[in-house]
Amino acid sequence: MSDSREIWARLAGLTPARIGLGRAGSGLPTREVLRFGLDHAQARDAVHAPMDAAALAASIAELGLATLAVASQAPDRATYLRRPDLGRRLDPDDLLTLEAAADTADLAVVVADGLSARAVHENAAPLLRAFKPLAEKAGWRLAPVVIARQARVALGDAVGQTLKARAVAVLIGERPGLSSPDSLGIYLTLNPKIGRSDAERNCISNVRTAGLTHEKAAFKLHWLLARALTLGLSGVALKDESDRTLETGAASAALPEPGRG
Protein backbone atom coordinates (compact mmCIF):
# COMPACT_ATOMS: atom_id res chain seq x y z
CA MET A 1 0.00 0.00 0.00
CA SER A 2 2.80 2.42 0.87
CA ASP A 3 4.51 1.69 -2.45
CA SER A 4 1.28 2.51 -4.28
CA ARG A 5 0.96 5.85 -2.47
CA GLU A 6 4.55 6.72 -3.31
CA ILE A 7 4.01 5.96 -6.99
CA TRP A 8 0.89 8.15 -7.16
CA ALA A 9 2.66 10.91 -5.25
CA ARG A 10 5.50 10.90 -7.79
CA LEU A 11 3.07 10.99 -10.69
CA ALA A 12 1.06 13.81 -9.10
CA GLY A 13 4.25 15.82 -8.80
CA LEU A 14 4.67 15.75 -12.58
CA THR A 15 1.30 17.23 -13.56
CA PRO A 16 -1.37 19.62 -12.28
CA ALA A 17 -4.01 17.08 -13.38
CA ARG A 18 -6.14 15.57 -10.62
CA ILE A 19 -4.68 12.10 -10.19
CA GLY A 20 -4.04 9.94 -7.15
CA LEU A 21 -6.49 11.94 -5.03
CA GLY A 22 -7.18 9.13 -2.57
CA ARG A 23 -10.55 8.51 -0.97
CA ALA A 24 -12.43 8.78 2.27
CA GLY A 25 -14.93 5.98 2.31
CA SER A 26 -16.82 6.23 -0.98
CA GLY A 27 -15.92 9.90 -1.49
CA LEU A 28 -12.94 12.18 -1.88
CA PRO A 29 -10.82 13.38 1.05
CA THR A 30 -11.93 16.72 2.45
CA ARG A 31 -8.71 18.44 1.34
CA GLU A 32 -9.37 17.47 -2.28
CA VAL A 33 -12.97 18.66 -2.15
CA LEU A 34 -11.80 22.02 -0.79
CA ARG A 35 -9.01 22.25 -3.37
CA PHE A 36 -11.50 21.60 -6.17
CA GLY A 37 -13.80 24.30 -4.81
CA LEU A 38 -10.95 26.81 -4.68
CA ASP A 39 -9.80 26.05 -8.23
CA HIS A 40 -13.36 26.29 -9.52
CA ALA A 41 -13.85 29.65 -7.81
CA GLN A 42 -10.59 30.98 -9.29
CA ALA A 43 -11.67 29.92 -12.77
CA ARG A 44 -15.05 31.64 -12.38
CA ASP A 45 -13.39 34.79 -11.04
CA ALA A 46 -11.03 34.84 -14.02
CA VAL A 47 -13.96 34.79 -16.45
CA HIS A 48 -15.97 37.50 -14.73
CA ALA A 49 -13.28 39.86 -13.40
CA PRO A 50 -12.92 43.11 -15.38
CA MET A 51 -9.68 44.09 -17.07
CA ASP A 52 -7.86 47.09 -15.60
CA ALA A 53 -7.03 48.76 -18.91
CA ALA A 54 -5.38 51.78 -17.29
CA ALA A 55 -2.97 49.69 -15.21
CA LEU A 56 -2.21 47.52 -18.22
CA ALA A 57 -1.51 50.57 -20.38
CA ALA A 58 0.84 51.92 -17.72
CA SER A 59 2.82 48.67 -17.53
CA ILE A 60 3.15 48.57 -21.33
CA ALA A 61 4.12 52.25 -21.50
CA GLU A 62 7.03 51.47 -19.15
CA LEU A 63 8.42 49.32 -21.96
CA GLY A 64 8.51 52.34 -24.26
CA LEU A 65 5.49 51.22 -26.28
CA ALA A 66 2.59 53.48 -27.18
CA THR A 67 -0.94 52.23 -26.49
CA LEU A 68 -4.48 52.77 -27.72
CA ALA A 69 -7.66 51.70 -25.92
CA VAL A 70 -10.63 50.22 -27.77
CA ALA A 71 -13.69 48.13 -27.02
CA SER A 72 -15.85 45.66 -28.84
CA GLN A 73 -19.57 46.11 -29.43
CA ALA A 74 -20.35 44.06 -26.31
CA PRO A 75 -21.45 46.73 -23.80
CA ASP A 76 -20.77 44.69 -20.65
CA ARG A 77 -19.35 41.38 -19.43
CA ALA A 78 -22.68 39.57 -19.29
CA THR A 79 -23.44 40.45 -22.90
CA TYR A 80 -19.91 39.54 -23.95
CA LEU A 81 -20.29 36.04 -22.53
CA ARG A 82 -23.70 35.52 -24.17
CA ARG A 83 -22.90 37.13 -27.52
CA PRO A 84 -19.49 36.08 -28.87
CA ASP A 85 -20.33 37.77 -32.18
CA LEU A 86 -20.34 41.22 -30.56
CA GLY A 87 -16.90 40.57 -29.08
CA ARG A 88 -15.55 40.21 -32.63
CA ARG A 89 -16.73 43.64 -33.78
CA LEU A 90 -15.10 46.97 -33.01
CA ASP A 91 -17.07 49.80 -31.47
CA PRO A 92 -17.66 52.28 -34.34
CA ASP A 93 -16.18 55.19 -32.38
CA ASP A 94 -13.00 53.22 -31.73
CA LEU A 95 -12.73 52.40 -35.41
CA LEU A 96 -12.34 56.13 -36.04
CA THR A 97 -9.64 56.30 -33.34
CA LEU A 98 -7.66 53.55 -35.06
CA GLU A 99 -8.08 55.12 -38.48
CA ALA A 100 -6.53 58.33 -37.13
CA ALA A 101 -3.51 56.37 -35.86
CA ALA A 102 -3.14 54.17 -38.95
CA ASP A 103 0.31 53.85 -40.50
CA THR A 104 2.11 51.02 -42.22
CA ALA A 105 3.54 48.54 -39.70
CA ASP A 106 4.89 45.02 -39.75
CA LEU A 107 2.96 43.98 -36.65
CA ALA A 108 0.00 45.20 -34.66
CA VAL A 109 -0.27 43.77 -31.15
CA VAL A 110 -3.70 43.55 -29.54
CA VAL A 111 -3.97 42.83 -25.81
CA ALA A 112 -7.48 41.52 -25.18
CA ASP A 113 -9.18 40.46 -21.96
CA GLY A 114 -10.85 37.43 -23.56
CA LEU A 115 -11.99 34.94 -20.93
CA SER A 116 -9.35 35.74 -18.32
CA ALA A 117 -8.36 39.30 -17.48
CA ARG A 118 -6.04 37.82 -14.86
CA ALA A 119 -4.01 36.15 -17.61
CA VAL A 120 -3.57 39.47 -19.38
CA HIS A 121 -2.63 41.34 -16.19
CA GLU A 122 0.02 38.78 -15.26
CA ASN A 123 1.50 37.91 -18.65
CA ALA A 124 0.98 40.57 -21.33
CA ALA A 125 3.65 43.07 -20.21
CA PRO A 126 6.30 40.42 -19.40
CA LEU A 127 5.72 38.82 -22.80
CA LEU A 128 6.08 42.15 -24.60
CA ARG A 129 9.20 42.87 -22.57
CA ALA A 130 10.74 39.66 -23.92
CA PHE A 131 9.47 40.19 -27.47
CA LYS A 132 10.40 43.85 -27.98
CA PRO A 133 14.19 43.38 -28.35
CA LEU A 134 13.61 40.51 -30.79
CA ALA A 135 11.35 42.72 -32.91
CA GLU A 136 13.85 45.58 -32.78
CA LYS A 137 16.68 43.30 -33.85
CA ALA A 138 14.58 42.10 -36.79
CA GLY A 139 13.87 45.72 -37.78
CA TRP A 140 10.10 45.33 -37.57
CA ARG A 141 7.85 48.36 -37.30
CA LEU A 142 5.32 47.97 -34.48
CA ALA A 143 1.98 49.73 -34.41
CA PRO A 144 0.77 51.14 -31.07
CA VAL A 145 -0.29 48.32 -28.76
CA VAL A 146 -4.09 48.16 -28.76
CA ILE A 147 -5.76 47.28 -25.45
CA ALA A 148 -9.20 45.84 -26.20
CA ARG A 149 -12.03 45.33 -23.72
CA GLN A 150 -14.70 42.61 -24.10
CA ALA A 151 -12.73 41.25 -27.04
CA ARG A 152 -12.59 37.97 -28.93
CA VAL A 153 -9.68 36.83 -31.10
CA ALA A 154 -11.28 37.96 -34.36
CA LEU A 155 -11.39 41.57 -33.16
CA GLY A 156 -7.71 41.65 -34.02
CA ASP A 157 -8.55 41.29 -37.72
CA ALA A 158 -10.40 44.61 -37.72
CA VAL A 159 -7.64 46.24 -35.67
CA GLY A 160 -4.84 45.02 -37.91
CA GLN A 161 -6.71 45.93 -41.08
CA THR A 162 -7.48 49.43 -39.84
CA LEU A 163 -3.91 50.05 -38.66
CA LYS A 164 -2.59 48.82 -42.04
CA ALA A 165 -0.40 46.18 -40.38
CA ARG A 166 1.13 43.27 -42.28
CA ALA A 167 0.32 40.96 -39.38
CA VAL A 168 -1.56 41.04 -36.09
CA ALA A 169 -0.80 39.20 -32.85
CA VAL A 170 -3.68 38.98 -30.38
CA LEU A 171 -2.61 38.36 -26.78
CA ILE A 172 -5.76 37.13 -25.07
CA GLY A 173 -6.88 35.49 -21.84
CA GLU A 174 -7.70 31.86 -22.55
CA ARG A 175 -10.68 29.95 -21.22
CA PRO A 176 -9.64 29.08 -17.63
CA GLY A 177 -9.09 25.48 -16.63
CA LEU A 178 -9.28 24.25 -13.07
CA SER A 179 -5.49 24.40 -12.88
CA SER A 180 -4.84 27.35 -15.19
CA PRO A 181 -6.93 30.50 -14.58
CA ASP A 182 -3.97 32.63 -15.68
CA SER A 183 -3.22 31.21 -19.14
CA LEU A 184 -2.53 33.62 -22.02
CA GLY A 185 -2.91 32.71 -25.69
CA ILE A 186 -1.26 34.37 -28.70
CA TYR A 187 -2.96 34.30 -32.11
CA LEU A 188 -0.89 35.40 -35.09
CA THR A 189 -2.58 36.24 -38.41
CA LEU A 190 -0.86 37.44 -41.59
CA ASN A 191 -2.58 40.11 -43.69
CA PRO A 192 -5.36 40.67 -41.15
CA LYS A 193 -8.76 41.64 -42.48
CA ILE A 194 -12.33 41.17 -41.35
CA GLY A 195 -13.52 37.69 -42.23
CA ARG A 196 -10.29 35.77 -41.61
CA SER A 197 -10.91 32.24 -40.32
CA ASP A 198 -9.27 30.48 -37.39
CA ALA A 199 -7.50 28.21 -39.88
CA GLU A 200 -5.50 31.27 -40.99
CA ARG A 201 -4.04 31.84 -37.51
CA ASN A 202 -1.14 30.33 -35.61
CA CYS A 203 -1.75 29.82 -31.89
CA ILE A 204 0.77 29.84 -29.05
CA SER A 205 -1.01 28.61 -25.93
CA ASN A 206 -0.55 28.28 -22.17
CA VAL A 207 1.73 31.29 -21.75
CA ARG A 208 2.19 31.70 -17.98
CA THR A 209 4.71 31.16 -15.23
CA ALA A 210 3.67 27.52 -14.73
CA GLY A 211 3.39 26.85 -18.47
CA LEU A 212 5.21 28.24 -21.50
CA THR A 213 7.57 30.93 -20.23
CA HIS A 214 7.41 34.49 -21.53
CA GLU A 215 10.84 34.16 -23.10
CA LYS A 216 9.97 30.97 -24.98
CA ALA A 217 6.62 32.40 -26.07
CA ALA A 218 8.33 35.56 -27.34
CA PHE A 219 10.82 33.42 -29.27
CA LYS A 220 8.00 31.37 -30.82
CA LEU A 221 6.13 34.54 -31.84
CA HIS A 222 9.31 35.97 -33.34
CA TRP A 223 10.02 32.74 -35.24
CA LEU A 224 6.48 32.42 -36.59
CA LEU A 225 6.25 36.08 -37.61
CA ALA A 226 9.58 35.91 -39.44
CA ARG A 227 8.41 32.84 -41.34
CA ALA A 228 4.98 34.33 -42.03
CA LEU A 229 6.40 37.54 -43.47
CA THR A 230 8.93 35.62 -45.57
CA LEU A 231 6.61 32.92 -46.90
CA GLY A 232 3.46 35.04 -47.11
CA LEU A 233 1.26 32.66 -45.13
CA SER A 234 0.07 31.81 -41.64
CA GLY A 235 -2.26 29.32 -40.01
CA VAL A 236 -2.45 25.65 -40.98
CA ALA A 237 -0.13 26.30 -43.92
CA LEU A 238 2.66 27.45 -41.57
CA LYS A 239 4.12 24.71 -39.38
CA ASP A 240 5.63 25.77 -36.08
CA GLU A 241 9.12 24.28 -35.99
CA SER A 242 10.51 26.74 -33.49
CA ASP A 243 11.02 24.00 -30.88
CA ARG A 244 13.48 22.32 -33.21
CA THR A 245 15.39 25.58 -33.44
CA LEU A 246 15.43 25.93 -29.65
CA GLU A 247 16.69 22.38 -29.22
CA THR A 248 19.60 22.86 -31.60
CA GLY A 249 20.50 26.26 -30.14
CA ALA A 250 20.78 27.68 -33.65
CA ALA A 251 18.09 30.32 -33.33
CA SER A 252 19.79 33.08 -35.26
CA ALA A 253 20.90 30.80 -38.08
CA ALA A 254 17.49 29.21 -38.50
CA LEU A 255 15.48 32.43 -38.58
CA PRO A 256 14.91 33.92 -42.04
CA GLU A 257 15.22 37.60 -42.76
CA PRO A 258 11.85 39.29 -42.20
CA GLY A 259 11.81 41.01 -45.59
CA ARG A 260 9.55 43.83 -46.72
CA GLY A 261 8.00 42.40 -49.87
Secondary structure, 3 states (H helix, E strand, C coil): CHHHHHHHHHHHCCCCCCCCCCCECCECCHHHHHHHHHHHHHHHHHHHCCCCHHHHHHHHHCCCCCEEEEEECCCCHHHHHHCCCHHHCECHHHHHHHHHHCCCECEEEEEECCCCHHHHHHHHHHHHHHHHHHHHHHCCCECCEEEEECCCCCHHHHHHHHCCECEEEEEEECCCECCECCCEEEEEEECCCCCCCHHHEEEEEEECCCCECHHHHHHHHHHHHHHHHHHCCCHHHCCCCHHHHHHHCCHHHHCCCCCCC
